[in-house]
């Protein structure tokens, strides 16, 4: 997931972070070194509602997909 944040203005979060990108990018970005938290959709919705966040990036605890 690419979102606005970090010192470059863009931050890339991935389910399984890697220290380097495997290709060229059009804009400078900061890489998140944290894995996506694992949870189910109900927990993600609860987190979204309670925190008032614009989005919740997570990995499904059953499938592992983001």
C-alpha positions as CSV (number, residue, x, y, z in Angstrom):
1,X,0.0,0.0,0.0
2,X,1.4,3.4,-1.0
3,X,0.3,6.3,1.2
4,X,1.4,9.9,2.0
5,X,3.8,9.9,4.9
6,X,7.5,9.8,5.8
7,X,10.4,12.1,4.9
8,X,10.0,11.6,1.1
9,X,6.2,12.3,1.1
10,X,5.3,8.7,0.2
11,X,5.6,5.5,2.2
12,X,5.3,1.9,1.0
13,X,3.8,-0.7,3.3
14,X,3.8,-4.4,2.4
15,X,2.4,-7.5,4.0
16,X,5.9,-8.9,4.1
17,X,8.4,-6.1,4.0
18,X,11.7,-6.3,2.1
19,X,14.6,-4.0,2.7
20,X,14.9,-3.0,-1.0
21,X,12.6,-2.5,-4.0
22,X,13.0,-4.9,-6.9
23,X,12.5,-2.3,-9.6
24,X,12.5,1.3,-10.6
25,X,10.1,3.8,-9.0
26,X,8.7,7.0,-10.4
27,X,8.9,8.9,-7.1
28,X,11.1,8.8,-4.0
29,X,9.6,6.7,-1.2
30,X,10.2,5.5,2.3
31,X,9.9,1.8,2.9
32,X,8.1,0.6,6.0
33,X,10.1,-2.1,7.8
34,X,7.1,-3.4,9.8
35,X,4.9,-6.3,8.6
36,X,1.2,-5.7,8.3
37,X,-0.6,-6.7,11.5
38,X,-2.7,-9.9,11.2
39,X,-6.4,-9.7,12.0
40,X,-9.8,-10.6,10.6
41,X,-12.1,-8.1,8.9
42,X,-14.2,-7.6,12.0
43,X,-11.2,-6.5,14.0
44,X,-9.9,-4.3,11.2
45,X,-13.3,-2.6,11.1
46,X,-13.3,-2.1,14.8
47,X,-9.8,-0.6,14.7
48,X,-10.9,1.7,11.8
49,X,-14.0,2.9,13.7
50,X,-12.3,3.3,17.1
51,X,-9.2,5.2,15.9
52,X,-10.9,7.3,13.2
53,X,-8.2,6.3,10.7
54,X,-8.6,6.9,7.0
55,X,-7.6,3.3,6.3
56,X,-6.3,0.1,8.1
57,X,-3.7,-1.9,6.2
58,X,-3.7,-5.5,7.5
59,X,-3.1,-9.1,6.6
60,X,-6.1,-11.4,6.9
61,X,-5.3,-13.8,9.8
62,X,-6.8,-16.8,7.8
63,X,-5.3,-16.2,4.3
64,X,-2.4,-14.0,5.1
65,X,-3.3,-11.7,2.2
66,X,-3.3,-7.9,2.5
